[in-house]
Amino acid sequence: MAAEAPTTLLESAWRLIPSARGVHGGVGSFTRTRVERIISLVAGLGSLALGMQAFLTALGPYDERPAWHTPLMIGVFGPLAVMILACLVGRGVRVSAGVFALAYVLALIAWPIATVQSAPEATSQPWIWYLVNIATLAAVLAFPMPLQIVWTAAVPLMYGLVRLIQVGFSQEFIIGVALDVSFALILGSMLLTLGWVFRSVAAGVDQTRAQAVASYAEAAAADALEQERVEVAALMHDSVLAALIAAERAETPRERALAVTMAREALTRLANTEQDSREGTDEPRTPDDIADAIEQAARELGADLRAVRTIDDEAPALPGRIAAALALAATQAVANALQHAGGAGLTLTVAGDHAGVDISVVDRGEGFDVDSVEDDRLGIRASILARVAAVGATASIASGQDGTVVTIRWRRRIS
């Protein structure tokens, strides 16, 4: 009985932590994934509100020349609509936000050309102003921290510059533009700081959680190793040592035969230590369940084996441990066929009727002499013959030049 690998234990422990429906996070992104989803959802709703305000403003009197107005609106509001939709559905947020952040900067660069000879009012802002902080928010969603800082500082300053270029650096606009730029810088800095704080806290929570789960996995692995040590020690003490003592004290042929039997039983138990845990509960299992178990075990051995089933409706359900023993014995026969016959002509037949269950494993290898198999080869004697005998079943092996047939039979006792 080998201890579970720490990685498997870590994954098992992680699955014990409940997760929100539709959100999947690994050990290192359990909280971060959820925080990113919340940030994108809030950003989408906020961008929708400010975007509608900018869009309605753009539908009224505008500063651009008519030839520039529609292309600028399409170039800005198109990527904005895609970003809002991505934020709300939680798909493609980084890409769409990055596209809008770049599209807005390009629109700012084109703004002085689009507004040549315009006569704006000092008391109102153009529609592009309402999107300044959406562009900085898009940078928070899309870019790494250094670019977020650059965007947060550069976009408001760029807006102030192009606005002053538009009005020819008129004195009456300077104070208003300065207030707009300072407001955008403050709000953008707040958005940048909040995003950094939430992500840092989420990363810290994930790290702490991962360390806790890793500690649990290490403790579980240590406990499994200790349990294995105790069980193997008990096995060695109760079985192997008892067999050795009996062999040492044996004087008569009967005592020697008894010592040999004890040694064989001890070796069988030692060989089956890893498989005992697979026998499971004694819940009844049908012949179909046995066939399914053998097929699954064969797949784990690398063989795509399909059982030929002839199972009557009257076939009885077997106690769970008997069914498991039959399935394990048949699996050993399959393993032997794969190892020694290369799986040539490998077939599996499971038959069931009112009297019991018959399992047949056939291969078309070169065969072997059953009587010449040494006593210490446990693949046949222990894992097949002794195992089925222990649950009241029988097994027979016929082998020759045409191949090998392993037949396992269990019959229901009628009281």
LINKA-V541253 format. One record per helix or strand. SS is the DSSP state (helix for helix, strand for strand). FROM is the first residue (numbers start at 1). TO is the last residue. If there is no record, write none. Layout:
[[SS:FROM:TO] [SS:FROM:TO]]
//
This chain:
[[helix:6:15] [helix:30:59] [helix:66:89] [helix:93:114] [helix:127:142] [helix:145:166] [helix:171:249] [helix:253:271] [helix:273:276] [strand:285:285] [helix:287:300] [strand:307:311] [strand:318:318] [helix:320:340] [strand:347:352] [strand:356:363] [helix:370:372] [helix:378:390] [strand:394:400] [strand:403:411]]
//
